[in-house]
Amino acid sequence: MTFSCNRNQSTGSQSDAPAAVASSQAVTYKNPVMPGDYADPSVVRVGNDYWATATSSEWAPLYPILHSKNLVDWETVGHVFPNKLPDWAEAHFWAPEITYDNGKYYIYYTAKKKGGNLCVGVASATKATGPYTDLGPLVCQEVGSIDGFPIRDEKGELYLIWKEDANSVGKPTPLWGQRMNEERTALTGEKFELFRNEKGTWEGGLVEGPALIKRNGYYYMFYAGDACCGRACTYGVGVARAKDLRGPWEKYAGNPIMKKNEAWTCPGHGTVVSDGKGRDYFLYHAYSANTTVYPGRQGLLDEITWGTDGWPKFQNSSPSLTAEAPHRTNAKDVVDVQDEFTGGNLAQTWQWFVAQPAPKYSVQPSQGGRLLLQASPEKVGSVLSKRTMEGDYTATTAINQKQLGTGVAAGLAAIGDPQNAIGISVQNGEISLWSVKENKETVHSKVAAPQGNLLQFKLTASKGDQLQFAWSANGTTWTPLNEGKPINGDFLPPWDRGVRVGLTAKGPAGAAAAYEWFRLVH
């Protein structure tokens, strides 16, 4: 199962694409191109292929690898760490940067060191889809090091640029540079500062997310400033340039070059990619102003234009709603998910908690399509989930009651993290509506489950946080479990993530729940 990202059309209608390139035959797309929680996206073009990755945070498997031929239609084709965490790291898997150099792909990523702070690590592979070999951490400063970005200088020497995470202790945030060996296993020489945030300006408490390119004798750095995440975010995009990597760096007087509009808020943290025809594009994230934090920070694409003054700009200085596509696209106006469990393997877009052991499951196509998910005694149980892509959605699943292990509660839930979820489940002949908030579990109502093999559950979300649950024995007649009164799920999304929806199995380890299918309609 893949999603089509997202919503393009051949049209002569008015758009906010630059007039110089708009035409009656233009193929256009609508943002987001990566609907759902794809924060801090990074992209590289190798030949005619585009490869991208994005933040995983506390959801495994770590760092999706996405492929596209046109920068608009994206498919998840693998992960950097599909089966286990890097040996040295334990949490906060942020801001991967994908690059290609001398026949190898490199992923520079941020993670929290076991018993320590945030570090920038790196993994390498000969193919974009892997397998990747982890090369370990490169830099781990006392207050944390994040957002690594590699670049070669005019002499061809390799450098790492990164942010010192000093805002975590209320201090300014320098962007540092340092030589890196060709093996990507160590930094060498002395580090040097490029620049830092200036209080009293739009940058606020920090600068981060550096992305560098070389153009017309200058190094240009696109960077993000101020608060990245959550309902109170204030992110924007700035640019600075220098003739020498070591500076002096000049910040553009017109910063920020991208800020919020009526549709998208808190844009930032992206990378620049060329289409091979002289056009540059910026792949970055932003929150939908309509659904705010609930689907998370979604992946957007916009063309960069270069002024006669040599500085880059974006149309209207804000995210586009509709724009001309870099290439002809194939995507449909759909972001729905349907998994019948008939393929033998789970789709690459299923996720589970980093903080818990990977759930044990099996897919049984010989049974007409069935997923067996082993239970866990944790508060929410074992979880297999999908990103939500809009604030309004309906998720449904069918549970095979005859295949339900003794003592297992099999369900469907909206999930923030292991301590926060709201769901419906069946256990020991009873259907329950439950919530877990700050690790405290509450059962809101219970009814007797109907007889029969299949029991269907439905979760309907409105505006991201108004949740209603229902059950059905036949998929036609639905019985609401919360009597038409939505449960408020505004507590679900963590500060840096969107809400997932998925399957839960709570109970004794080794017992299992059986699901016949899963559907998510936006």
Secondary structure as a PSIPRED ss2 file (coil, helix, strand):
# PSIPRED VFORMAT (PSIPRED V4.0)

   1 M C   1.000  0.000  0.000
   2 T C   1.000  0.000  0.000
   3 F C   1.000  0.000  0.000
   4 S C   1.000  0.000  0.000
   5 C C   1.000  0.000  0.000
   6 N C   1.000  0.000  0.000
   7 R C   1.000  0.000  0.000
   8 N E   0.000  0.000  1.000
   9 Q E   0.000  0.000  1.000
  10 S E   0.000  0.000  1.000
  11 T C   1.000  0.000  0.000
  12 G C   1.000  0.000  0.000
  13 S C   1.000  0.000  0.000
  14 Q C   1.000  0.000  0.000
  15 S C   1.000  0.000  0.000
  16 D C   1.000  0.000  0.000
  17 A C   1.000  0.000  0.000
  18 P C   1.000  0.000  0.000
  19 A C   1.000  0.000  0.000
  20 A C   1.000  0.000  0.000
  21 V C   1.000  0.000  0.000
  22 A C   1.000  0.000  0.000
  23 S C   1.000  0.000  0.000
  24 S C   1.000  0.000  0.000
  25 Q C   1.000  0.000  0.000
  26 A C   1.000  0.000  0.000
  27 V E   0.000  0.000  1.000
  28 T E   0.000  0.000  1.000
  29 Y E   0.000  0.000  1.000
  30 K E   0.000  0.000  1.000
  31 N C   1.000  0.000  0.000
  32 P C   1.000  0.000  0.000
  33 V C   1.000  0.000  0.000
  34 M E   0.000  0.000  1.000
  35 P C   1.000  0.000  0.000
  36 G C   1.000  0.000  0.000
  37 D C   1.000  0.000  0.000
  38 Y C   1.000  0.000  0.000
  39 A C   1.000  0.000  0.000
  40 D C   1.000  0.000  0.000
  41 P C   1.000  0.000  0.000
  42 S E   0.000  0.000  1.000
  43 V E   0.000  0.000  1.000
  44 V E   0.000  0.000  1.000
  45 R E   0.000  0.000  1.000
  46 V E   0.000  0.000  1.000
  47 G C   1.000  0.000  0.000
  48 N C   1.000  0.000  0.000
  49 D E   0.000  0.000  1.000
  50 Y E   0.000  0.000  1.000
  51 W E   0.000  0.000  1.000
  52 A E   0.000  0.000  1.000
  53 T E   0.000  0.000  1.000
  54 A C   1.000  0.000  0.000
  55 T C   1.000  0.000  0.000
  56 S C   1.000  0.000  0.000
  57 S E   0.000  0.000  1.000
  58 E C   1.000  0.000  0.000
  59 W E   0.000  0.000  1.000
  60 A E   0.000  0.000  1.000
  61 P C   1.000  0.000  0.000
  62 L E   0.000  0.000  1.000
  63 Y E   0.000  0.000  1.000
  64 P E   0.000  0.000  1.000
  65 I E   0.000  0.000  1.000
  66 L E   0.000  0.000  1.000
  67 H E   0.000  0.000  1.000
  68 S E   0.000  0.000  1.000
  69 K C   1.000  0.000  0.000
  70 N C   1.000  0.000  0.000
  71 L C   1.000  0.000  0.000
  72 V C   1.000  0.000  0.000
  73 D C   1.000  0.000  0.000
  74 W C   1.000  0.000  0.000
  75 E E   0.000  0.000  1.000
  76 T E   0.000  0.000  1.000
  77 V E   0.000  0.000  1.000
  78 G E   0.000  0.000  1.000
  79 H E   0.000  0.000  1.000
  80 V E   0.000  0.000  1.000
  81 F E   0.000  0.000  1.000
  82 P C   1.000  0.000  0.000
  83 N C   1.000  0.000  0.000
  84 K C   1.000  0.000  0.000
  85 L C   1.000  0.000  0.000
  86 P C   1.000  0.000  0.000
  87 D C   1.000  0.000  0.000
  88 W C   1.000  0.000  0.000
  89 A E   0.000  0.000  1.000
  90 E E   0.000  0.000  1.000
  91 A E   0.000  0.000  1.000
  92 H E   0.000  0.000  1.000
  93 F E   0.000  0.000  1.000
  94 W E   0.000  0.000  1.000
  95 A E   0.000  0.000  1.000
  96 P E   0.000  0.000  1.000
  97 E E   0.000  0.000  1.000
  98 I E   0.000  0.000  1.000
  99 T E   0.000  0.000  1.000
 100 Y E   0.000  0.000  1.000
 101 D E   0.000  0.000  1.000
 102 N C   1.000  0.000  0.000
 103 G C   1.000  0.000  0.000
 104 K E   0.000  0.000  1.000
 105 Y E   0.000  0.000  1.000
 106 Y E   0.000  0.000  1.000
 107 I E   0.000  0.000  1.000
 108 Y E   0.000  0.000  1.000
 109 Y E   0.000  0.000  1.000
 110 T E   0.000  0.000  1.000
 111 A E   0.000  0.000  1.000
 112 K E   0.000  0.000  1.000
 113 K E   0.000  0.000  1.000
 114 K C   1.000  0.000  0.000
 115 G C   1.000  0.000  0.000
 116 G C   1.000  0.000  0.000
 117 N C   1.000  0.000  0.000
 118 L E   0.000  0.000  1.000
 119 C E   0.000  0.000  1.000
 120 V E   0.000  0.000  1.000
 121 G E   0.000  0.000  1.000
 122 V E   0.000  0.000  1.000
 123 A E   0.000  0.000  1.000
 124 S E   0.000  0.000  1.000
 125 A E   0.000  0.000  1.000
 126 T C   1.000  0.000  0.000
 127 K C   1.000  0.000  0.000
 128 A C   1.000  0.000  0.000
 129 T C   1.000  0.000  0.000
 130 G C   1.000  0.000  0.000
 131 P C   1.000  0.000  0.000
 132 Y C   1.000  0.000  0.000
 133 T E   0.000  0.000  1.000
 134 D E   0.000  0.000  1.000
 135 L E   0.000  0.000  1.000
 136 G E   0.000  0.000  1.000
 137 P E   0.000  0.000  1.000
 138 L E   0.000  0.000  1.000
 139 V E   0.000  0.000  1.000
 140 C C   1.000  0.000  0.000
 141 Q C   1.000  0.000  0.000
 142 E C   1.000  0.000  0.000
 143 V C   1.000  0.000  0.000
 144 G C   1.000  0.000  0.000
 145 S E   0.000  0.000  1.000
 146 I E   0.000  0.000  1.000
 147 D E   0.000  0.000  1.000
 148 G E   0.000  0.000  1.000
 149 F E   0.000  0.000  1.000
 150 P E   0.000  0.000  1.000
 151 I E   0.000  0.000  1.000
 152 R E   0.000  0.000  1.000
 153 D C   1.000  0.000  0.000
 154 E C   1.000  0.000  0.000
 155 K C   1.000  0.000  0.000
 156 G C   1.000  0.000  0.000
 157 E C   1.000  0.000  0.000
 158 L E   0.000  0.000  1.000
 159 Y E   0.000  0.000  1.000
 160 L E   0.000  0.000  1.000
 161 I E   0.000  0.000  1.000
 162 W E   0.000  0.000  1.000
 163 K E   0.000  0.000  1.000
 164 E E   0.000  0.000  1.000
 165 D C   1.000  0.000  0.000
 166 A H   0.000  1.000  0.000
 167 N H   0.000  1.000  0.000
 168 S H   0.000  1.000  0.000
 169 V H   0.000  1.000  0.000
 170 G C   1.000  0.000  0.000
 171 K C   1.000  0.000  0.000
 172 P C   1.000  0.000  0.000
 173 T C   1.000  0.000  0.000
 174 P E   0.000  0.000  1.000
 175 L E   0.000  0.000  1.000
 176 W E   0.000  0.000  1.000
 177 G E   0.000  0.000  1.000
 178 Q E   0.000  0.000  1.000
 179 R E   0.000  0.000  1.000
 180 M E   0.000  0.000  1.000
 181 N C   1.000  0.000  0.000
 182 E C   1.000  0.000  0.000
 183 E C   1.000  0.000  0.000
 184 R C   1.000  0.000  0.000
 185 T C   1.000  0.000  0.000
 186 A C   1.000  0.000  0.000
 187 L E   0.000  0.000  1.000
 188 T E   0.000  0.000  1.000
 189 G E   0.000  0.000  1.000
 190 E E   0.000  0.000  1.000
 191 K E   0.000  0.000  1.000
 192 F E   0.000  0.000  1.000
 193 E E   0.000  0.000  1.000
 194 L E   0.000  0.000  1.000
 195 F E   0.000  0.000  1.000
 196 R E   0.000  0.000  1.000
 197 N C   1.000  0.000  0.000
 198 E C   1.000  0.000  0.000
 199 K C   1.000  0.000  0.000
 200 G C   1.000  0.000  0.000
 201 T C   1.000  0.000  0.000
 202 W C   1.000  0.000  0.000
 203 E C   1.000  0.000  0.000
 204 G C   1.000  0.000  0.000
 205 G C   1.000  0.000  0.000
 206 L C   1.000  0.000  0.000
 207 V E   0.000  0.000  1.000
 208 E E   0.000  0.000  1.000
 209 G E   0.000  0.000  1.000
 210 P E   0.000  0.000  1.000
 211 A E   0.000  0.000  1.000
 212 L E   0.000  0.000  1.000
 213 I E   0.000  0.000  1.000
 214 K E   0.000  0.000  1.000
 215 R E   0.000  0.000  1.000
 216 N C   1.000  0.000  0.000
 217 G C   1.000  0.000  0.000
 218 Y E   0.000  0.000  1.000
 219 Y E   0.000  0.000  1.000
 220 Y E   0.000  0.000  1.000
 221 M E   0.000  0.000  1.000
 222 F E   0.000  0.000  1.000
 223 Y E   0.000  0.000  1.000
 224 A E   0.000  0.000  1.000
 225 G E   0.000  0.000  1.000
 226 D C   1.000  0.000  0.000
 227 A C   1.000  0.000  0.000
 228 C C   1.000  0.000  0.000
 229 C C   1.000  0.000  0.000
 230 G C   1.000  0.000  0.000
 231 R C   1.000  0.000  0.000
 232 A C   1.000  0.000  0.000
 233 C C   1.000  0.000  0.000
 234 T C   1.000  0.000  0.000
 235 Y C   1.000  0.000  0.000
 236 G E   0.000  0.000  1.000
 237 V E   0.000  0.000  1.000
 238 G E   0.000  0.000  1.000
 239 V E   0.000  0.000  1.000
 240 A E   0.000  0.000  1.000
 241 R E   0.000  0.000  1.000
 242 A E   0.000  0.000  1.000
 243 K C   1.000  0.000  0.000
 244 D C   1.000  0.000  0.000
 245 L C   1.000  0.000  0.000
 246 R C   1.000  0.000  0.000
 247 G C   1.000  0.000  0.000
 248 P C   1.000  0.000  0.000
 249 W C   1.000  0.000  0.000
 250 E E   0.000  0.000  1.000
 251 K E   0.000  0.000  1.000
 252 Y C   1.000  0.000  0.000
 253 A C   1.000  0.000  0.000
 254 G C   1.000  0.000  0.000
 255 N C   1.000  0.000  0.000
 256 P C   1.000  0.000  0.000
 257 I C   1.000  0.000  0.000
 258 M E   0.000  0.000  1.000
 259 K C   1.000  0.000  0.000
 260 K C   1.000  0.000  0.000
 261 N C   1.000  0.000  0.000
 262 E C   1.000  0.000  0.000
 263 A C   1.000  0.000  0.000
 264 W E   0.000  0.000  1.000
 265 T E   0.000  0.000  1.000
 266 C E   0.000  0.000  1.000
 267 P E   0.000  0.000  1.000
 268 G E   0.000  0.000  1.000
 269 H E   0.000  0.000  1.000
 270 G E   0.000  0.000  1.000
 271 T E   0.000  0.000  1.000
 272 V E   0.000  0.000  1.000
 273 V E   0.000  0.000  1.000
 274 S E   0.000  0.000  1.000
 275 D C   1.000  0.000  0.000
 276 G C   1.000  0.000  0.000
 277 K C   1.000  0.000  0.000
 278 G C   1.000  0.000  0.000
 279 R C   1.000  0.000  0.000
 280 D E   0.000  0.000  1.000
 281 Y E   0.000  0.000  1.000
 282 F E   0.000  0.000  1.000
 283 L E   0.000  0.000  1.000
 284 Y E   0.000  0.000  1.000
 285 H E   0.000  0.000  1.000
 286 A E   0.000  0.000  1.000
 287 Y E   0.000  0.000  1.000
 288 S E   0.000  0.000  1.000
 289 A C   1.000  0.000  0.000
 290 N C   1.000  0.000  0.000
 291 T C   1.000  0.000  0.000
 292 T E   0.000  0.000  1.000
 293 V C   1.000  0.000  0.000
 294 Y C   1.000  0.000  0.000
 295 P C   1.000  0.000  0.000
 296 G C   1.000  0.000  0.000
 297 R C   1.000  0.000  0.000
 298 Q E   0.000  0.000  1.000
 299 G E   0.000  0.000  1.000
 300 L E   0.000  0.000  1.000
 301 L E   0.000  0.000  1.000
 302 D E   0.000  0.000  1.000
 303 E E   0.000  0.000  1.000
 304 I E   0.000  0.000  1.000
 305 T E   0.000  0.000  1.000
 306 W E   0.000  0.000  1.000
 307 G C   1.000  0.000  0.000
 308 T C   1.000  0.000  0.000
 309 D C   1.000  0.000  0.000
 310 G C   1.000  0.000  0.000
 311 W C   1.000  0.000  0.000
 312 P E   0.000  0.000  1.000
 313 K E   0.000  0.000  1.000
 314 F C   1.000  0.000  0.000
 315 Q H   0.000  1.000  0.000
 316 N H   0.000  1.000  0.000
 317 S H   0.000  1.000  0.000
 318 S C   1.000  0.000  0.000
 319 P C   1.000  0.000  0.000
 320 S C   1.000  0.000  0.000
 321 L C   1.000  0.000  0.000
 322 T E   0.000  0.000  1.000
 323 A E   0.000  0.000  1.000
 324 E E   0.000  0.000  1.000
 325 A C   1.000  0.000  0.000
 326 P C   1.000  0.000  0.000
 327 H C   1.000  0.000  0.000
 328 R C   1.000  0.000  0.000
 329 T C   1.000  0.000  0.000
 330 N C   1.000  0.000  0.000
 331 A C   1.000  0.000  0.000
 332 K C   1.000  0.000  0.000
 333 D C   1.000  0.000  0.000
 334 V C   1.000  0.000  0.000
 335 V C   1.000  0.000  0.000
 336 D C   1.000  0.000  0.000
 337 V E   0.000  0.000  1.000
 338 Q E   0.000  0.000  1.000
 339 D E   0.000  0.000  1.000
 340 E C   1.000  0.000  0.000
 341 F C   1.000  0.000  0.000
 342 T C   1.000  0.000  0.000
 343 G C   1.000  0.000  0.000
 344 G C   1.000  0.000  0.000
 345 N C   1.000  0.000  0.000
 346 L C   1.000  0.000  0.000
 347 A C   1.000  0.000  0.000
 348 Q C   1.000  0.000  0.000
 349 T C   1.000  0.000  0.000
 350 W C   1.000  0.000  0.000
 351 Q E   0.000  0.000  1.000
 352 W E   0.000  0.000  1.000
 353 F E   0.000  0.000  1.000
 354 V C   1.000  0.000  0.000
 355 A C   1.000  0.000  0.000
 356 Q C   1.000  0.000  0.000
 357 P C   1.000  0.000  0.000
 358 A C   1.000  0.000  0.000
 359 P C   1.000  0.000  0.000
 360 K C   1.000  0.000  0.000
 361 Y E   0.000  0.000  1.000
 362 S E   0.000  0.000  1.000
 363 V E   0.000  0.000  1.000
 364 Q C   1.000  0.000  0.000
 365 P H   0.000  1.000  0.000
 366 S H   0.000  1.000  0.000
 367 Q H   0.000  1.000  0.000
 368 G C   1.000  0.000  0.000
 369 G C   1.000  0.000  0.000
 370 R C   1.000  0.000  0.000
 371 L E   0.000  0.000  1.000
 372 L E   0.000  0.000  1.000
 373 L E   0.000  0.000  1.000
 374 Q E   0.000  0.000  1.000
 375 A C   1.000  0.000  0.000
 376 S E   0.000  0.000  1.000
 377 P C   1.000  0.000  0.000
 378 E C   1.000  0.000  0.000
 379 K C   1.000  0.000  0.000
 380 V C   1.000  0.000  0.000
 381 G C   1.000  0.000  0.000
 382 S E   0.000  0.000  1.000
 383 V E   0.000  0.000  1.000
 384 L E   0.000  0.000  1.000
 385 S E   0.000  0.000  1.000
 386 K E   0.000  0.000  1.000
 387 R E   0.000  0.000  1.000
 388 T C   1.000  0.000  0.000
 389 M C   1.000  0.000  0.000
 390 E C   1.000  0.000  0.000
 391 G C   1.000  0.000  0.000
 392 D C   1.000  0.000  0.000
 393 Y E   0.000  0.000  1.000
 394 T E   0.000  0.000  1.000
 395 A E   0.000  0.000  1.000
 396 T E   0.000  0.000  1.000
 397 T E   0.000  0.000  1.000
 398 A E   0.000  0.000  1.000
 399 I E   0.000  0.000  1.000
 400 N E   0.000  0.000  1.000
 401 Q H   0.000  1.000  0.000
 402 K H   0.000  1.000  0.000
 403 Q H   0.000  1.000  0.000
 404 L C   1.000  0.000  0.000
 405 G C   1.000  0.000  0.000
 406 T C   1.000  0.000  0.000
 407 G C   1.000  0.000  0.000
 408 V C   1.000  0.000  0.000
 409 A E   0.000  0.000  1.000
 410 A E   0.000  0.000  1.000
 411 G E   0.000  0.000  1.000
 412 L E   0.000  0.000  1.000
 413 A E   0.000  0.000  1.000
 414 A E   0.000  0.000  1.000
 415 I E   0.000  0.000  1.000
 416 G E   0.000  0.000  1.000
 417 D E   0.000  0.000  1.000
 418 P C   1.000  0.000  0.000
 419 Q C   1.000  0.000  0.000
 420 N E   0.000  0.000  1.000
 421 A E   0.000  0.000  1.000
 422 I E   0.000  0.000  1.000
 423 G E   0.000  0.000  1.000
 424 I E   0.000  0.000  1.000
 425 S E   0.000  0.000  1.000
 426 V E   0.000  0.000  1.000
 427 Q E   0.000  0.000  1.000
 428 N C   1.000  0.000  0.000
 429 G C   1.000  0.000  0.000
 430 E E   0.000  0.000  1.000
 431 I E   0.000  0.000  1.000
 432 S E   0.000  0.000  1.000
 433 L E   0.000  0.000  1.000
 434 W E   0.000  0.000  1.000
 435 S E   0.000  0.000  1.000
 436 V E   0.000  0.000  1.000
 437 K E   0.000  0.000  1.000
 438 E C   1.000  0.000  0.000
 439 N C   1.000  0.000  0.000
 440 K E   0.000  0.000  1.000
 441 E E   0.000  0.000  1.000
 442 T E   0.000  0.000  1.000
 443 V E   0.000  0.000  1.000
 444 H E   0.000  0.000  1.000
 445 S E   0.000  0.000  1.000
 446 K E   0.000  0.000  1.000
 447 V E   0.000  0.000  1.000
 448 A E   0.000  0.000  1.000
 449 A C   1.000  0.000  0.000
 450 P C   1.000  0.000  0.000
 451 Q C   1.000  0.000  0.000
 452 G C   1.000  0.000  0.000
 453 N C   1.000  0.000  0.000
 454 L E   0.000  0.000  1.000
 455 L E   0.000  0.000  1.000
 456 Q E   0.000  0.000  1.000
 457 F E   0.000  0.000  1.000
 458 K E   0.000  0.000  1.000
 459 L E   0.000  0.000  1.000
 460 T E   0.000  0.000  1.000
 461 A E   0.000  0.000  1.000
 462 S E   0.000  0.000  1.000
 463 K C   1.000  0.000  0.000
 464 G C   1.000  0.000  0.000
 465 D C   1.000  0.000  0.000
 466 Q E   0.000  0.000  1.000
 467 L E   0.000  0.000  1.000
 468 Q E   0.000  0.000  1.000
 469 F E   0.000  0.000  1.000
 470 A E   0.000  0.000  1.000
 471 W E   0.000  0.000  1.000
 472 S E   0.000  0.000  1.000
 473 A C   1.000  0.000  0.000
 474 N C   1.000  0.000  0.000
 475 G C   1.000  0.000  0.000
 476 T C   1.000  0.000  0.000
 477 T C   1.000  0.000  0.000
 478 W C   1.000  0.000  0.000
 479 T E   0.000  0.000  1.000
 480 P E   0.000  0.000  1.000
 481 L C   1.000  0.000  0.000
 482 N C   1.000  0.000  0.000
 483 E C   1.000  0.000  0.000
 484 G C   1.000  0.000  0.000
 485 K C   1.000  0.000  0.000
 486 P C   1.000  0.000  0.000
 487 I E   0.000  0.000  1.000
 488 N E   0.000  0.000  1.000
 489 G C   1.000  0.000  0.000
 490 D C   1.000  0.000  0.000
 491 F C   1.000  0.000  0.000
 492 L C   1.000  0.000  0.000
 493 P C   1.000  0.000  0.000
 494 P C   1.000  0.000  0.000
 495 W C   1.000  0.000  0.000
 496 D C   1.000  0.000  0.000
 497 R C   1.000  0.000  0.000
 498 G C   1.000  0.000  0.000
 499 V C   1.000  0.000  0.000
 500 R E   0.000  0.000  1.000
 501 V E   0.000  0.000  1.000
 502 G E   0.000  0.000  1.000
 503 L E   0.000  0.000  1.000
 504 T E   0.000  0.000  1.000
 505 A E   0.000  0.000  1.000
 506 K E   0.000  0.000  1.000
 507 G C   1.000  0.000  0.000
 508 P C   1.000  0.000  0.000
 509 A C   1.000  0.000  0.000
 510 G C   1.000  0.000  0.000
 511 A C   1.000  0.000  0.000
 512 A E   0.000  0.000  1.000
 513 A E   0.000  0.000  1.000
 514 A E   0.000  0.000  1.000
 515 Y E   0.000  0.000  1.000
 516 E E   0.000  0.000  1.000
 517 W E   0.000  0.000  1.000
 518 F E   0.000  0.000  1.000
 519 R E   0.000  0.000  1.000
 520 L E   0.000  0.000  1.000
 521 V E   0.000  0.000  1.000
 522 H C   1.000  0.000  0.000
